[in-house]
Amino acid sequence: MSNPAKQSLGFLKDMIKIRQFEEACAELYSAGLIRGFLHLYIGEEAVAVGALRALLPRDVVFATYREHAHALIRGLPPKDLMAEMFGKVTGSCRGRGGSMHIFDKSRNFAGGNAIVAGALPMAVGMAIALKYQESGGISACFFGEGAMAEGEFHEAMNLAAIWNLPVLFVCENNRYAMGTALSRWEAQTDLVKHAESYGVVSRSADGMDVMEVHHAAKEAVCYVRETKKPFFLECQTYRFRAHSMFDAEKYREKAEVENWKKRDPITTFQEQLLQAGVIVQHDVEAITQSTRNDLDEAIALAKNDPLESRDDLCRHVYKEGSEA
Ligand SMILES: Cc1ncc(C[n+]2csc(CCOP(=O)(O)OP(=O)(O)O)c2C)c(N)n1
């Protein structure tokens, strides 16, 4: 998108759309309409928007179980996502994946992965495929800082570096892996140094600032696409909500959360745009209303959509000797 004002408005709309979607999910979950696990991205929106808007449709995106934002920005319609939350057959994975396993091959969105660091080796494998196919696409992998304690992180960095693979590694450093603060489990808390030790070009960005993330991601994507080498981008961010819907949040002070909320990526960006005269209050109201209308429609459809029929329950289930 070349027009800066249009781009800013688009980013604001993206973040509002994600926030509204997730706030609705929390309400529906509390009402017992959504089941299973639910991990919200509220507070981290600038990372997914800034980084994903630097990619092309031919790039392949991997994410974690905290991936509603990534799915929405990758272009999955809210109604397909909401139906997936409700476990309905119209969901993006026929209601079989739920919140943590959203996937859409047609949009090169490779999930939705519940295993911490599980997507890293897959993203490396995808980069090998993309390189051999000479598709011009790159592999982009989003993961939390907690994934950096796993062997897969180190294997992925090493292979991507030694085989010169086009992978953009995006670390969403929200400071806590479930209830454990980074400084309690990691001796070297400067995460960029971990990636650099594998010879991977790396940098850190303010993950509460959508434009900063976007500029950093654009440079990183350019580097990966041109050199076919990996890049590690750390985005320093914060989740405003609990780790998942089951979390008493005893590991952090309420005051800390409130302090971070002052840097809310949506309100701060909105304020910047208003002050710079890029948008007027009416634009904010119009965006908020139109995303809310889409969301309400998605929820109404999802509520009324059917579940998978009993006859189809065993379809897509692999069993030795079966053609199901
Ligand atoms: C291999 C593995 N070990 C443990 C878990 C349980 N677990 C789920 S989320 C999580 C914390 C991960 O934190 P981080 O990677 O920083 O991501 P965040 O949840 O903060 O986005 C853990 C340990 C898991 N899902 N997979």
The ligand as a Gaussian input file, in Angstrom:
#p B3LYP/6-31G(d) Opt

LIG

1 1
 C        6.414000     -28.575000      24.222000
 C        5.427000     -27.909000      25.144000
 N        5.758000     -27.770000      26.443000
 C        4.888000     -27.175000      27.304000
 C        3.671000     -26.718000      26.850000
 C        2.706000     -26.024000      27.815000
 N        2.705000     -24.603000      27.525000
 C        1.688000     -24.060000      26.824000
 S        1.918000     -22.447000      26.577000
 C        3.370000     -22.424000      27.408000
 C        4.150000     -21.133000      27.565000
 C        4.745000     -20.644000      26.285000
 O        5.135000     -19.297000      26.412000
 P        5.620000     -18.482000      25.188000
 O        6.321000     -19.369000      24.219000
 O        6.405000     -17.327000      25.700000
 O        4.305000     -17.985000      24.448000
 P        3.083000     -17.125000      25.000000
 O        2.097000     -18.089000      25.594000
 O        3.621000     -16.169000      26.003000
 O        2.519000     -16.444000      23.804000
 C        3.666000     -23.686000      27.883000
 C        4.868000     -24.001000      28.661000
 C        3.361000     -26.921000      25.485000
 N        2.197000     -26.520000      24.964000
 N        4.264000     -27.480000      24.637000

